[in-house]
Amino acid sequence: MVRAIAAEGVRDSATLTAMRLVPRHEFVPLAQRELAYADRALPIDQGQTISQPYIVAVMTEAIRPHAGLNVLEVGTGSGYQAAVLAQIGCRVHSIELIGALADSARSRLARLGYDSVEVRHGDGYLGWPEAAPFDAIVVTAAPDSMPPALVEQLAPGGRLVAPVGGENQVQQLTLLEKDAQGNVTRRTLLPVQFIPMRRGKR
């Protein structure tokens, strides 16, 4: 799996090492375990998915990960992306809209020893204000447009990566960078297809 990711152009050594060490089979349902290390997205509980390993690696590399980085993840899912970030040494705050997924991911991450991850059941559009500012933000579901609260909670010098676009549109994996003065620039990395990012009940 990691050789395939590297062959596709991912070069960050911390990302590749984490992808090698995190046991992806622990984050997929039993029925999918024989496919756990294939470079493809797989279904998980509650009608959600675990992303293709290559895309996880691209998103991880995009934030320039390193030990001690304060990261917000929006969309915990099974916890795999959070585990990759924690394996690198990041401190991860992860928000999941679906309560059952948040509970199972929290339990799974604790069982596997990823103690630097804190999981919250909540609305990712609102971010995690009391833990902000974040050095990096990784969004694993697709909003129609970049949520303003997430941009606000990104620290100066921070990087935010998210798939942006509607359910029936071509989504673009988008990287935002905020400079020391708070100015934001954006660029697209590649076309992707993610489950839409849902809002919590108002």
C-alpha positions in Angstrom: 0.0 0.0 0.0 2.7 2.5 1.0 4.8 1.7 -2.1 1.8 2.5 -4.2 1.2 5.8 -2.4 4.8 6.8 -2.8 4.7 5.8 -6.5 1.8 8.2 -6.9 4.0 11.1 -5.7 3.6 11.4 -1.9 7.1 12.1 -0.6 6.7 13.3 3.0 8.6 10.7 5.1 6.5 11.3 8.3 3.3 10.6 6.3 4.7 7.5 4.6 6.0 6.1 7.9 2.7 6.7 9.7 0.8 5.0 6.8 3.1 2.0 7.2 2.6 1.8 10.9 -1.1 2.4 11.4 -3.0 -0.9 11.2 -5.7 0.0 8.6 -7.4 -3.3 9.0 -8.5 -2.2 12.5 -10.5 0.7 11.1 -12.6 -1.3 8.6 -15.5 -3.7 9.2 -14.7 -7.4 9.4 -16.3 -8.0 6.0 -13.9 -5.6 4.4 -10.7 -6.7 6.1 -9.3 -8.6 3.2 -9.4 -5.3 1.3 -8.0 -3.1 4.1 -4.7 -2.5 2.4 -6.0 -2.0 -1.1 -5.7 1.6 -2.4 -9.5 2.2 -2.4 -12.2 3.7 -0.3 -14.3 1.2 1.7 -17.7 1.3 3.4 -17.8 1.5 7.1 -20.8 1.8 9.6 -23.6 4.3 9.3 -23.4 4.6 5.5 -20.0 6.3 5.7 -16.6 5.4 4.2 -13.0 5.2 5.0 -11.0 7.2 2.4 -8.6 5.8 -0.1 -5.2 5.5 1.4 -3.6 7.7 -1.3 -6.1 10.5 -0.5 -5.4 10.2 3.2 -1.7 10.5 2.5 -2.1 13.5 0.2 -4.2 15.3 2.8 -1.8 14.4 5.6 1.2 15.6 3.5 -0.6 18.8 2.6 -0.6 20.1 6.2 3.1 19.5 6.6 2.6 17.2 9.7 5.1 17.0 12.6 5.1 16.1 16.2 3.3 18.6 18.4 1.1 20.1 15.7 -2.3 21.0 17.0 -4.8 19.6 14.4 -8.5 19.7 14.0 -10.1 16.9 12.1 -13.7 17.3 10.9 -15.3 13.9 10.2 -13.8 11.2 12.5 -15.4 8.3 10.7 -13.7 5.1 11.8 -10.8 7.1 13.2 -8.2 6.2 10.6 -7.1 9.7 9.5 -6.9 10.7 13.2 -4.7 7.7 13.9 -2.3 8.6 11.0 -1.9 12.1 12.4 -1.5 10.8 16.0 1.1 8.3 14.8 3.2 11.3 13.5 2.9 12.9 16.9 0.1 15.5 16.3 -2.4 16.4 19.0 -5.7 15.7 17.3 -9.2 17.1 18.1 -11.7 15.2 15.9 -15.4 16.0 15.5 -17.9 13.5 14.2 -21.6 14.4 13.5 -22.8 10.8 13.9 -22.8 9.8 17.6 -22.5 6.1 17.1 -19.4 6.6 14.9 -17.9 9.1 17.4 -18.3 6.5 20.2 -16.9 3.6 18.2 -13.9 5.6 17.0 -13.1 6.9 20.5 -13.1 3.4 21.8 -11.0 2.0 18.9 -8.4 4.8 19.1 -8.1 4.3 22.9 -7.7 0.5 22.4 -5.0 1.0 19.9 -3.1 3.5 22.1 -3.7 6.7 20.2 -4.0 8.8 23.3 -3.3 12.1 21.7 -6.7 12.0 19.9 -9.8 13.6 21.5 -13.1 12.7 19.8 -16.2 14.9 20.1 -19.7 14.2 18.8 -20.8 17.5 17.2 -21.2 19.7 14.2 -18.0 20.1 12.3 -19.2 23.3 10.6 -18.8 25.0 14.0 -15.3 23.7 14.6 -13.9 23.4 18.1 -13.5 27.0 19.4 -12.1 26.2 22.8 -9.3 24.2 21.4 -8.5 26.8 18.7 -6.4 28.1 17.1 -5.3 25.1 15.1 -2.0 24.7 13.3 -3.8 22.6 10.7 -7.3 21.5 9.9 -8.2 18.3 7.9 -11.8 18.0 6.7 -12.8 14.5 5.6 -16.3 15.3 4.1 -17.2 17.7 1.4 -18.8 21.1 2.2 -20.4 23.1 -0.6 -18.0 26.0 0.4 -15.3 26.4 3.0 -17.0 26.8 6.5 -16.1 30.3 7.9 -15.7 29.0 11.4 -12.9 26.6 10.3 -11.1 29.4 8.5 -11.4 31.6 11.6 -10.0 28.9 13.9 -7.0 28.3 11.7 -3.9 29.8 13.3 -1.6 32.3 11.4 0.8 30.2 9.4 -1.7 27.3 9.4 -2.9 25.1 6.6 -6.4 23.7 6.0 -7.2 20.9 3.5 -10.7 20.0 2.5 -12.7 18.6 -0.4 -15.0 21.4 -1.6 -18.0 21.0 -3.8 -21.6 19.8 -3.9 -22.8 16.2 -3.9 -23.4 16.3 -7.7 -20.5 18.5 -8.5 -16.8 17.8 -9.2 -15.3 18.3 -5.8 -11.8 19.8 -5.5 -9.4 19.0 -2.8 -8.5 22.5 -1.7 -5.6 23.8 0.4 -6.0 27.1 2.4 -2.9 28.8 3.9 -3.2 31.6 6.4 -0.2 33.9 6.6 1.1 35.7 9.7 -1.2 38.7 9.0 -4.2 36.5 8.7 -4.5 36.7 4.9 -5.8 33.5 3.3 -4.7 32.0 0.0 -6.1 28.9 -1.6 -5.2 26.4 -4.3 -6.7 23.2 -5.6 -4.7 20.0 -5.4 -6.8 17.4 -7.3 -10.4 16.4 -8.1 -11.9 14.0 -5.5 -15.2 12.4 -4.5 -16.2 12.6 -0.8 -19.4 12.1 1.1 -21.1 15.4 1.7 -20.5 17.3 4.9 -23.7 17.5 6.8 -24.8 20.1 9.3 -26.0 19.3 12.8 -29.6 20.0 13.8 -30.3 23.6 14.7 
